[in-house]
Amino acid sequence: MTDQEKKVPNYMKFIIGGLAGMTATVFVQPMDLIKTRMQMTGVGTAHKEYKNSIDIVLNVLKEEGLLKFYRGIGAGLLRQATYTTTRMGVYQTINDMYKDRTGLAIPSTAASIIMGLTAGASGAFVGTPAEVALIRMMVDGKLPASERRNYRNVIDALVRIHQEEGIKGLWTGCLPTVGRAMVVNMCQLASYSQFKSALHNSRLQMDGILLHACASCMSGLLTSVASMPLDIAKTRLQNMKTPPDGKPEYSGSIDVLIKVAKNEGVLALWKGFTPYLLRICPHTILTLVFLEQYNRLYRFYVLGSDGGSSL
C-alpha cells in the first residue's frame, strides 16, 4: 500500500478532532470566561457590572481567585469532547469524500461552505448540553450568592438541569447554538482551507506550522466578526431563568438581538468582542494546528507515512 493509499480511519478523525479542541481549550478557557461575563453585562440589576475586560480580570482575581478563571473547565472540555469531536470528524470525513470523488486537492469555496455548515450544525446539536452547563457555571460567580446555581461540576450541572427543567432544558438555546456554529464553521473551516491555499501559493510560499498559524489567525478574525451577535444571543438564552410569572426575558434568538440593539445599542451585539477575538483566534489557531500535528503524528507513527494535510 502506497503512502497515498494510507488514510486516517474515519473514527480517528473524530478522536483527533476532539483532542485538538480539548487541548486548545486548556489554553483559552480564561478568555472564554471573560467573554461570557462581558456578554451578560447589562442583564438585570442583580448581575455584577463590568466596565471592560480588564475590570473583569481584576474583579475575578480580587473576589474569586486566580483558579476561578478556569471555572467550568470540566464543562468546557466536555463541550469540546462532544462539539468539536463531532464537527471536526464530520468535516474531515466529508472533506475526504469530496476529494476522493472529485479528484480535487482543494475543495471549491461553495463546497467548503456547505461542508462547514453541515459539520457546524451536527457538532452544535450534540454539544449543546455541555454548552448550557459551561455558560451557567462561568456566569455563576457574577451573580449574588442568593441567585447562584452552585453546580459542583459538569455532571452535577447536567443532572440538575435535567431534573429541574426536563430534557428540553439540556438543549436550551439549541437553535442559536446551531446557528452560531454553522456561521463559525462556515467561516472558520471553509476560510481556513482557502487562506491556507492562498498563502501557500503566494509569493511567500508559506509551509508547515507557520502556514497553519497564519491561515488560522485570518480565519479566526473573520469568524469573530461574523459570529459574535449569535454568540451573544446563545449566551443570554442559555443563562436565562424563567421567573415565577412564567414569562422568560427572551422568546428566542431574534428577540435577544432586537432587545439588545434597542436597549443597549447596535454595537452591544459585539459586546465583549476583544475577549471573544482573543479567545476564538487562539482557539482556532491552536485547534487547527494541533489537528494538523496530531494527524501528522498518527500518519507517521501508526500508518508509517509522512506528509499530507488533514484539511
DOZA-96112 format. One record per residue: y, x, z of N, C-alpha, C, O in turn. Coordinates in steps of 0.1 Angstrom, whole numbers, plus 5000, padded with zeros to 4 digits. Layout:
BEGIN
YXZYXZYXZYXZ...
This chain:
BEGIN
498850095000500050005000501250095000501450185008502250064991503450154990504450105000504250005007505450195002506550165012507150035009507549955018507350004996508049884992507249764995507849654997505849774996505049664999504849635014504449525018505249735022505149725036506349645041507449695040506049535047507149445052506949415067505849415072508149395073508049345087507549205088508049115081506449185096505949045097507048945101507948975108506848825097507848715100508048705115509148685120506948705123507148685137507948795144508648775153507748925138508549035143510049025140510849075147510348955129511748935126512448845137513648865140511748755142512248665153512448745165513448745172511348825169511348905181512449015181513249025190512549085169513649185168515049125168515949185174515149015162516448945162516948905176518048925180515948855184516248815198516548935206517548935214515849045205516049165212517449225209518149275218517849225196519149275192520249195199521249255204520149065199521148975206521148995221522248995226520049015227519949035241520549165245521249175256520249265238520849405241522349395240523049455248522849335229524349325227524949245239526049285243524349145244524849055254525149135267526049105274524249225270524449305282525749375282526349395293526249415270527549495269528749395269529749435274528549275264529749195262529849075272530848995271528949055281528948945290530348925297530748815298530949035302532249025309533248955300534048875305533348995287534348935278534048785276534948705274532748755276532348615274532848525286533348415284532748585298533248515310534748495309535248385312535448595305536948595304537348485294538248405296536648495282536948395271536748255276537648165273535648225283535348095287536348035297536747925296536748125306537748075316539048055310539847965314539448135300540748115293540747975286541747905286539547945280539447815273539547695282539947585278539247715295539247605304540647595311540847505319541547685308542847675314543647555308543647535296544247485317544947365312544147235314544547125310542847255318541947135320542047085335541347155343542646975337542746925351543547005360543947125357543746955372544547025382543747105392544247195399542447085392541547145401541147285396540747375404541347315383540947445378542047545381543247525381541547665384542447775386543147815373542447825363544447825373545147855360545348005359545648075369545248055347545448195344546548215334546648135325547348325336548448355326547848415313548348385302546948505315546348575303545048635308544548615319544448715299543148775301543248875313542348885321544348945314544449045324544548975338543949025348545148865338545248785351543848745355543548745367542948705346541648665349540848785355540148775365541048905348540349025353540749055367539849085376542049055370542549085383542048985394541649015405542048855390541648745399540148755402539748745414539348785392537848795394537548915403536748905412538249025401538049145409538449125423537749165433539549055425540149025439539348925447539048945458539048815440538448695447536948685446536248625455536348745436534848725434534048855434532848855437534748965430534049095430533649135416533449055407533349265414533049325401531849265395531849235383530749235403529549195398529649045392528749005384530648975396530848835391531248835376531148725370531548945370531848945356530448925349530448885337529348945356528048915350527548785355526248765354528348695360527948565364527348495352527948485341526148435353525548365342524748465332524448415322524548585336523948685327522548635323522048655312521848575333520448525330520548415319519648415310521548325320521648215310522048285297521648235286522948385298523348455286522148515278522048515266521248585286520048645280519148535274518548555264518948425282518148315277518648255264517948225255520048245264520648195252520348285240520048235229520448415242520048505231518648495227518248505216517748485238516348475235515948355228514848345221516748245228516448125221517348115208516748105197518648125210519548105199519448215189519248195177519648345193519648455184518248485178518148515166517248465186515848485181515648395169515048435159516048265171515848165160516648195148516248205137518048215150518948225139518648355131518648355119518448465138518248595131516848595124516648645113515848535131514548525125514548435113513948475102515148325114515248235102516048295091515648295079517148365094517948425083517248535076517248535064516648625084515848735078514748685069514448735059514048575074512848525067513248465054512648495043514348375054514748315041515448415032515448395020516048515038516748615030515748695022515948725011514648735029513548805022512848715011512448765001512648585015512148495005512948484992512448484981514248484995515248474983515148604975515048594962515048714981514948844974513648854966513648904954512548804972511248814965511248724953510748754942511848604954511848504943512848534932512548504920513948594935514948624925514948764920515448794909514448854928514448994925515749064927515949174923516648994934518049044937518049124950517449064960518549244950518649314963519749254972519549254984520849204966521849144974522048994970522348974959521848904980521948764976523348724972524348794976523548624964524848584959525548524971525048494982526948514970527748464981527348324985527248294997527048244975526648104977525348094985525148014994524348184980523048184987523248235001522548185010524048335003524248385017524848285026524448275038525748205021526448095029525447995033525347955045524547955023523547845026522547895037522147825046522148025035521248085045521848095058521148065069523148135059523848145072523948005079523747995091524247905071524447765077523047725082523047665093522047745075520647695079520247775092519747705101520447905092520047985104520847945116520347935127522147925114523047885125522747755131522647745143522447655123522147525128520747525135520647465146519847595130518447605137518647675150518047625160519247785151519447855163520247785174519847785185521247715170522147645179521447535186521547505198520647455178519947345184518947395194518847335205518147495191517247555201517947615213517447605224519047675211519747745222520747665230521347715240520947535227521947455234521747445249522647455257520547415254520347405268520747535276521447525286520447655271520847775277522347795276523047845285522947745265524447745263525147665274526147705279524647545276525147455286525147515300526147515307524047575304523847645316524847765317525447785328524947835307525847955307527247915309527947975317527747815302529147775303529447735317530447765323528547645322528847595336528747705347529547695356527847795345527747905355529047995355529448045365529548025343530648105342531948045346532848115351532047915345533247835349533247805364534347785369532147805370532047765384532947835393533547775402533147965392534048045400535448005399536348045407535847935388537147895385537547765393538747735394536547695398536647565404536847585419536347685425537447485426537447485441536047475446535247415439535847525458534447525463533847385463532547375461534547285466534047145467533547085453532746995453534047145442533647095429532647185422532247155410532247295428531347385421529947325420529447255430529247355410527847315408526847405416525847365421527247535418526447625425525047645421524147635429524847655408523447685403523047815408523847915407521847835413521347955418521048055407521248175408520548005396520148085385519947995373520147875374519648055361519547975349518447865350518547755345517347905357516247805358516647685367516347575363517347715378517847615387518847525379518847405381519647585371520647515363519947415353520347295353518947465346518247375337517547265343517547145339516847295355516147195362517147085368516846965366518247125374519147035379519846945368520046825370520147015357520846935346519846825342520246715339518546865340517546765336517446655346517346535343517446685359517246585370518446495371518346375373519646555370520846475373521446405361522146305362521146465349521746405337520746365326521146315315519446385329518446355319518346455308519046555308517346435299517146535288518346555279518546655274519146445278520346455270521346555275522046615268521346565289522246655295522046795290523046875290520846835287520546965283521046995269521347115265521346895262521846905248523346855247523746815237524046855259525446825259526246915250526047035250527046855241527846935232527046995221527447095215525946935218525046995208525746995194525647095187526346885190527046875177528046985175528047055165529047005184529947115182529347255183529847345177528247265191527547385192526947425179526947535174526247325173525647345160526747375149526647455141527847295150528947315140529547455141529747515131529747495154530347635156529347735151529747835144528047715154527047815150526947825135526747935129527147715128527047715113528247785108528047865098529447765113530647845109530447995112530748075104529948025124529848165128528848235119529048345114527648165117526648235109527048235094526748335087527748135089528248135075529148255073529048325064530048275083531048385082530348525086530548625079529648525097529048645102527948705093528148825089526948635091525748685084526048695069525748795063526648595063526948595049527948705046527748775036529048715053530148805050529648955053530049045047528748965063528249095066527549155054527749275051526649085048525949135036526949165025526749275018527949085023528949115013529849235016530049315007530249245028531149355032530349485032530849585027529049475036528249595036528049645021528049765019527749555012527549594998528849654992528849754985530049584996531249634990531649774995532149854988531449795008531749925014530850035009531250145007529550005007528650095002528950134988528750254984529350034980529650064965531050104963531450134951531850114973533250154971533350304970532350374971534550354969534750504968534350574981534050694981534450494992534050555005532550585005532150675012531750504998530350524997529750535012528950625014530050445020529550445034528050425034527450355026527450475045526050455047525650475062526450525069524450425065524050445079524750365089525250255086524850405101525450335112526950305110527450195114527650405104529050385101529250265092530150185094528450255082528450135072528250005080528949905078527150005088526849885096527949845105528249725107528549945112529549915122530849865115531449765120531249925104532449875097532249735091533149655092531149715085530849585079530849475090531249365089530249515102530149415113531549385119531749275122532349485120533749465125534549375116535249285121534449395103535149305094534649165094535349065094533249155096532649025097533048955110533248835110533149025121533448975134534848915134535148815140535848985128537248935127537348805120537948705124536648795108536648675100536048565108536548445108534948595115534148495122535048435134534948315137535748525141536548485152537648385148537748275155538348415138539448325133538848185129539448085133537748185122537248055117536547975127536647845127535948035137535047955147535747925160535247845168536947985163537547965176537747815180537447785191538347735172538647595176537347525180537347445189536247545172534947475175534347535188533647455195534647655191534147715204534847655216534247625226536247625214536947555225536347415227536147375239536147345216535547205217534247215224533947135233533347305221532047315227532147345242531447285250533047445245533147485259533647365268533047345279534647295263535147185272534147065273534047005283533447035262532446935263531346965272530846885280530847095271529647135279530047145294529147135303531247165297531647185312532147045317532447035329532346945309532946815313532046745323530846735321532646685333531946605342532346455340533446425336531346365341531646225340532146165353531446165363533446115353534046065365533345935370532545875362533645885382533045765387533145645379532345555378534345635371534545515363533745525350533845425342533045635348532145645336532845675323532245675313534145705324534845735312535145885311536045935318534345965303534546105302535846145296536446065289536346265299537646305294537646315279538646285273536546355273536546365258535346285253534246275259535546225241534446145235533646225225532546185220534146345221533446425211534346545207535446565212533846625198534546755195535846725188536846795190535946625179537146585172538246545182539346575181537746465192538646425203539246545211540446545214538346645213538846765220539946825212540946865218539646855199540646925191541946845190543046915190541846715189543146635188543946645201545146665201543246625212543946625225544446765229545546775234543746865226544247005228545447035220546447085225545446995207546547025198547746945203548846985202547546815207548646725211549246765224550446765226548346795234548846815248549146965251550046995259548547055244548747195247549347275235549647395236549447215223549947275211548847325202547747355207549147335189548147375179547547505182546347535181548347605186547947735189546947745201546247845202546947635209545947635220544547625215543547655223544347585202543047585197542447725195541247745193543347825196542947965196543148035210543348155211543247945220543447995234542248095238541148055236542648205243541548305246541048375234539948435234541948385224541448455211541148595214540248655208542048665222541848815224540548845230539748925225540148775242538848805247537748755238536648815238537948645231536948595221536748695210535548725207537748755205537648855195536948985201536149045194537449025213536849135219535349115224534649205227535048985224533648955227532848945214531749005213533348875204532548845192532448965183531348985177533449045182533449165174532349265179531549305171532549315192531449405196530049345196529149415193529949215199528649145199528149145185526949165182528949115175528549115161528149255157527049275151528949355160528649495157527349535163526449595157527249515177526049565184524749495179523749555178524849355178523749285173523149325160522049355158524049345150523649385137523249525136522349565129523949615144523549755144522149765151521249835146521949705162520649705169519549645160518449695160519949535153518949475144518549575133517349585131519449635127519149735117518249845123517249885117518649905134517950015140516549975145515650045144516449855152515149805156514149795144513049825145514749735133513849715121513449855116512349875112514449945116514150085111513050145119512050215114513150135133512150195142510750125140509750195140510749995138509549925136508849975123507650005122509649985112509150035099508550175101507450205095509250265108508950405109507650425117506750485113507650365130506550385139505350295137504250335141505550175132504450085131503950075117502750075114504850065107504450055093504350185086503750195076504850295092504750425087505650445074505350535066506650365073507550375062508950405067509250395079509950435058511250465062512250405052511850375041513450385057514450325048514450175048513650115054515250115040515349975038516249915048516549965059516749795045517749725053517149585057516449525049517549535068517049405073517849295067517449175066519149325063520049215058520549265044521349185038
